């Protein structure tokens, strides 16, 4: 089946969805150990969450980039995730969605969340012809993410390193078997209709 140009693909259950982030060990290891983000985690900055494991691997270089050595799988409530989608604005202006650039800029300023659609990646981290979601949280959304939506935090750095080693060895079949089982996330009920021209 052909992939649509834009789709949310994620590991999800009836009540939760898993998103990925990468941090320096000072934050990442503590977050995984305590099951919540530590006090040193900055709430006043925009934080980006990614439902796509391979997009996160592209961003953090399989957990090797400085300041992104600890890869976290953050399980959050679907209610929270869907609140974020409903309150989101696209991170860049799209003609036809807003009447003009100024209207989009005002909406962006007011929105606690923003959406970017980035090329999905293969096991070699090369771009694929379809896109996956990146969700930026700021202001109210950051507090809700940390204090209300987060159900659990796991350190998946060893998994990232294991998959990367298999890819380097050319064993793509074994690498693919270890990937989180991401499936299309249901977006019925107009969940993303305000983000489509």
N, C-alpha and C positions, 0 to 999 in steps of 0.2 A: 504494500500500500504506500502511495506517495505521501511524503510528509507535507503538511501545510507550511507556508512560508514562516508563519509565527505560531508557536504553540508552547504552552507550559508543559514541560515534562518533568516529573518528579517522583521520588519515592514517597508514597502517601498511603495512609490507612483511612478508615472511615472518619476518624477524628483529628488526625495530625498530618503534617507534611514536613519533610526533612529538607532543610536548606543548608548551604555550606558557607563557611567563612574561614579565613586564615589569618593568624595573628602571630606575633612574637611569643616565645614560650612564656614570658612573664604573665601575659594575659591568657593565652590559649590553654596552657597546662592547668592553671588555677581554675579557669572556667569549667574545664572537663572534670577536674577533681571535685569542685564544689557544686556543679550542676547549675551554676548561675554565673553571670558576668561579674568579675571582681570590681572593687571600688576604683581601681586604676583605669578601668575601661571608660573611655570618654563618651558621655551621653550627649554632649553638646555638638558632636560631629555627625555628619551623615554616615550611616553604616549601610553597606550594600550586602544583600543576601542573595544567594544564587541556588536555585533548585537543581541546576545541572552540575553533577559531580565533575564531568570532564571540562566544563567551562571553568570551574574552580581550579582544576589542575593546570589549565592553560594560564590562568591569572597568577597562580602562586608557583608555577614551575615545579609541580609535584611536591610542593612543600620545601623547596630549596631556596626561594628568594628571601633576601634579608627582610626581617620583620614579618614574614609569612611562613615561618618554619613549622607552625602547628596548625594542622587542618582540622577544623571542627565540623561535625555534623550536628546541627541544632534542630531538634524536633520541636515544632511549634504547632499550636492549634490551627485547624483549618479555619475556624471562625476568625482568628486573628489575621491569618494570611488573607482571607477574603475581605476583611475590613481594610487592609492595606491596599488591595486591588481597587476596591470601590472608591477610596480616597486618593487615588493616584492620578498623576499627570505625566504625560510623556516627557522625557528629559530633553527632547529637542522638538522644535516646531515642525509640524506636519501640515502642509497646505490642505485646506478642506476640512480639517478637524475643528479648528477654531476660526472665527471670522477673520482674524488678522494676527500678526506677530505680537502686538501689544496685549491683546486679550490672552493669548497663550502665556506671555510673561507674567501677567497678573495672576493667572491660574497657577502657574508654577510656584510663585512666591507663597501662595496660600496653601498649597498642597503639602501634607505631611509625608507623602510618599511620591516617588517618581519611578517611572518604568523605562528601561532600556531594552531593546531587542538586539542581542548580539549573536553573531554566527555560532551555531553549535559546533562542537569539535569532535574529531575522531580520536582514536587511541594514540595517534602520533601528534595530536593537538593541532591538526590542520583544520582550517575552516570548512564547514559543510554548507551546502546551498540553502539551508533553512536556519531559522533563528530561535534562540531560547531566551527566556526571561531573566533579567537582572532587576532586582527591586531595591531602590534606595529608600532608607528610612531616616526621617529627621524629626526633631521636635517631639510632639506627642507620640508619634509612632515608635520612636526609639524607647521611650519609657514603657509603652505597652508591650513591645517586643521583649524587653528585659524582665519586666515585672509580672506580666499577665500571660503572654502567649507561650513563653518557653516552657516546655514540658521536660526536656532533657538535653544534655550536651555531651557528646562523645568525641574523644580524640581519635580521628581516623587517619592520622599521619602514617602509622605503620601500614595500613591498607594502601594508601597512596604510594608509598615507597615500594611495596610488594608488586603492585600493578605496573609501576614504572619499570621495575627490574625486568619483569616479563616482557614488556614492550621492547626494552633495549635488547633483550635476548631473542627477539623475533617471535615469541610465543604469544601471538595475538589472541588465539583461541582461549588459552588459559587466562589471559588478562581480561578478556571480555566476560568470562564466567564470574570473575570477582567483582565486576562493576555493580553498584547498587541498581536494583531493578526499577528503573524509572519508566513510568507510563504516562500517557496523556492525563493531565489534570482536568477534571470536569469544569467547564466554564459556562454552564447554562445560566439561565435567569439573568442574562444581560450583564454578567460580571465584568466583561471587558468592553461593553458596547460604547461607553463614553470615551474609549481610547481608539475607536475606529472611525476613519473618515467616511 
